[in-house]
Amino acid sequence: MYIQLHQIKKQLNYRKTHRPFETLPLGSAMKFRRKELHMTLEEAALDLTSVSYLSKLENNLIKPNMRFIKLFEERLKMKFDQHEYDHDYHDQIHHALLALHQDQMMDDSIYAQYKNKQNHQSYLFIFTHHILSNEYDKIKPYYESLKSYVPNLLDDEMTLFLTCVTKVLMKEERYLDAYETIKLMSQVATDEVLVHSIELKHQFICAIELMRPFEVEHIYPKYVSNLQTMHAFDQLDKAQFMYLVFQTSQLTIQAMDDILHKIPHMEEIDKTYIQTLSYFHHRDYEKSRLLSKPYIEVNENWLFIYLLSLDHLNEVEEIKNQIKEKLNYSFEKLSHGIIFKHLTFKYLKDTTHLFQYLRELLINRYLLTDNYHTLSYLYKDTATLFSQHYYYKEAHQTLHQWLIEHQLLMHSI
């Protein structure tokens, strides 16, 4: 699902001058039901009331008159009594935001309460539930309905919606757009510690993926302080691990070893992973290959350090064997799938198919990722492959395109 960020921005601008009378699920239930029946405003209002009245009713700009509600129940073939306002609703939004912050599931009772209803409140929780469940293939209808309802969302509803959108963009590795969404969130969110921590967390992840050292160093201490205030110590350990992974490309191997020796509570496998990345980023590919090989079945992060180490060492037969074994594997991370496809064409396809793929890759940049290290590898390796086969003009164009991408990704946030 491709989210058009400019559509959300447009709705947010409209929202500034178009605030709801109060947050009522009934109005949105009418709107969603009408659209489900493919009825226009004119068709739904025919002989019952004016189009203007129905529009205001759907958008919660006026209090509903129960006489009209009864008429619309017959017209839309639904009961509206199940869409009454729940006074626990805003507490449930806070619970959902906390679940997103901690990467945990919401309380099952919340999802059960809303899963069979059709209004903006229910769709908001169903949207959140599918994201937390990693069921991104199910979110499109809820996103589309909520997107059209943005002008009517209250601040905490808007905060939850934008947090979910940010999670989707980050899943798609669209970190530039994700950071734009975080900035939109700051326009509507309250100053509470939880929301601020969510913003800092997403800023931190985006800055790491976009390879922006100044931003990482600026955000990290603020994020740590915020997590300490919340007593979110499990998140604190994750933040420290992510920070050290980032530092593997910034610090010397010895400096990283010194830091790891001062962290006794870290799991040995995590320390080994950080050491392996440190060797890899400092081009000691033989050591990164040796360290990663025992763990390639643990998770795909280890596998790709191993594959790329083999690639740099030109271990052709071993990398071919690994690619053939994983041909039908479904990778969790988009960037891993992109790299694997690149390696598959590079090592298993003939030159005709390889260069057809490389040229399509450069044309369809928008289908790739904003992960800095992935793009750096793809562009540089593509330029090398063009040069090796005497396509010097295309090699030069590839490096020029990478220079533009490099500046865009590393531009200060």
Residue, then its C-alpha position, 0 to 999 in steps of 0.5 A: m500500500y503506497i501512502q500519499l503523504h501530500q493527501i494527508k497534509k492537504q487534509l490536515n490543512y483543511r482540519k485547521t479551519h474545520r474542527p468537529f463539534e465533538t467526537l461522535p462515532l455516530g456521524s462517521a458510522m453514517k458516512f462509512r455506511r453510506k460509502e459502503l452502499h456507494m450512495t452519494l450525499e444527494e441519494a442518502a439525503l433524498d426526501l429526508t433532509s438537505v445535503s448540507y444537513l447530512s454532510k454536517l451530521e456525518n462530519n460531527l459539526i452539529k448535534p444529531n436530531m434523533r428524528f433524522i437518525k431514525l430515518f437514516e437507520e431505515r435509509l442506510k439499513m443499519k442500527f446506530d445505537q451500537h455507535e454510542y460514545d464510550h467514555d473510556y475511549h480516550d483512555q483506550i487511545h492512550h493504551a494504543l499509543l503505549a502499545l505502539h511505543q513498546d511494540q506490543m499488542m493492545d489489550d484484546s478486549i479493546y480490539a474485540q469491542y471495536k472490530n465489528k463496528q463501522n465508525h472512525q473510532s472503530y476503524l482507528f483501533i482496527f487500523t492500529h491492531h493490524i499494524l501491531s500484528n504486522e498484518y499490513d496487507k489488511i490495513k488499506p480499507y481502514y487507512e483510506s476511510l480514516k484519511s478522508y476523515v482527518p479533518n474531524l479527528l480530535d488531537d489524540e485521535m490524530t496523534l494515534f493515526l499519524t503514529c500508525v502512518t509513521k509505522v507503515l512508512m517505516k515498514e516500507e522503509r520510506y524514512l524521509d516521508a516518515y520523518e515528515t509525518i513525525k513533524l506533522m504529529s508535533q502540530v497536533a500532539t500534546d506535550e505528554v511524556l508518552v507522545h514525546s517519547i514516540e516522536l523521539k523514537h521515530q526520529f531516532i530510527c529515521a536518523i539512523e536509517l538515513m545515516r545522519p550522525f549529527e541528528v543521531e547524536h542530538i536525539y539519542p540523549k533526549y530519547v534515553s532521558n525520556l525512556q528513563t523518565m517513563h521507566a521503560f528499561d526494555q526500550l532503553d536496552k533496545a535504544q542502546f543496541m541500535y545506537l551501538v549498531f549505528q556507531t559501528s560505522q563511526l568508531t574504530i574497531q578498538a573503540m567499539d571493543d572498549i565500549l562493549h567491554k564496559i557493558p556487562h549486561m548485554e547478551e554475548i550474541d548482541k556483542t558479537y553482532i556489533q563486533t561483526l558489523s564493526y569489522f564489516h564497516h571497516r572492510d575486514y570482510e574475512k573476519s565479518r564472514l567468519l564471525s557471521k557464518p555460525y549465526i546465519e540461521v538465527n535471523e536475516n541480519w546475520l545472513f546479510i552480513y555473511l552474504l555481503s562479506l562473501d560478495h566483497l571477498n568474491e567467494v562466488e561458489e559459496i554465495k551462489n550456494q547460499i542464494k540458491e538455498k534462499l530463493n523462496y525465502s520471504f525476507e522481513k526487511l524490504s532492504h534485505g529483499i532488494i539486496f537479495k534480488h541484486l545478488t541473485f541477478k549478479y550471480l545467477k543470471d546471464t549478462t543480458h538479464l543482469f543489465q536489464y535489471l540494473r537499468e530498471l533499478l535505476i529508473n525505478r528508484y522509488l520502488l527501493t528504500d531510504n536505507y542509506h547502507t542499502l542504497s550505497y551498496l546498490y549504487k556503487d556495485t551497479a557502477t562497478l558492474f557497468s564499468q567491468h563491462y565497459y559501460y562507462k557512461e552508465a557507470h558515471q550516470t549511476l555514481h552521479q545519481w548516487l551523489i544526489e541520493h547521498q545528499l538527500l538522505m544525509h541532509s540535516i533533518 
